[in-house]
């Protein structure tokens, strides 16, 4: 199944519009290319509708949020909805500040999202309408463990039903769910947390996967999450004693570039609940 999702990205080469943060914008562009899609980065309100119109999917990331781009996100999101294009939301740091939380909630109210991807603290902030997070990282109290996995799966399914979007919660155990079905994905490596922007890259890649597989958003999002985790494992296997997190970041992108649909199918570790 994941093999087919990835094959469609490679064969269709979807053009993805990214309104993302300036900390990771280059890495997001590169990982979209690495997975077989094509990126466009544009965030001025006077051109986002035009850019969205020529693309097939949209990725919205609030990582370096500012008042200038909020309007751009809304314009692009509504245009994508009008054109029936998939839209991914990455609510980076939702719950950490009033502006981030209120903007993410406004986006949810005014734009229909195909996938919402974040860590557990960010997703809880959206579901509750307010929270206190550690910023872009999940709060320790929110960590997904084997002991609370069933509860988090139930939470993800309930939020999916409410938001009408696939919910992707990433962490030590990744959960990708719609209202009825959840993939619990166990790929990845702890060192991924030492690289800025692996989540941002994943959201951009998720937009490519769901755009290439419009009739299977749950499976496509799960395939993207598994691919990123598996790439983290492959990349760590390349690490030399003189390599650090900068090399690791590049190795992750290389791993996606060199990954085949067959390798993903074989390397993905998951269960369905």
Secondary structure, DSSP 4 states (H G I P E B T S, - for coil): -HHHHHHHHHHH--EEEEE--TTTHHHHHHHHHHHT-EEEE---TTTHHHHHHHSSEEEEE-TT--HHHHHHHHHHHHHHHHTT-EEEEE-TTTTSSHHHHHHHHHHHHHS--SEEEE-HHHHHHHHHS-----SSSPPGGG---TTTHHHHHHHHHHHHHHHTSEEEE-SSSEEEE-SS-EEEE----GGGGGSTTHHHHHHHHHHHHHHHTTT-HHHHHHHHHHHHHHHHHHHHHT--TT--HHHHHHHHHHHHHH--HHHHHHH--EEE-
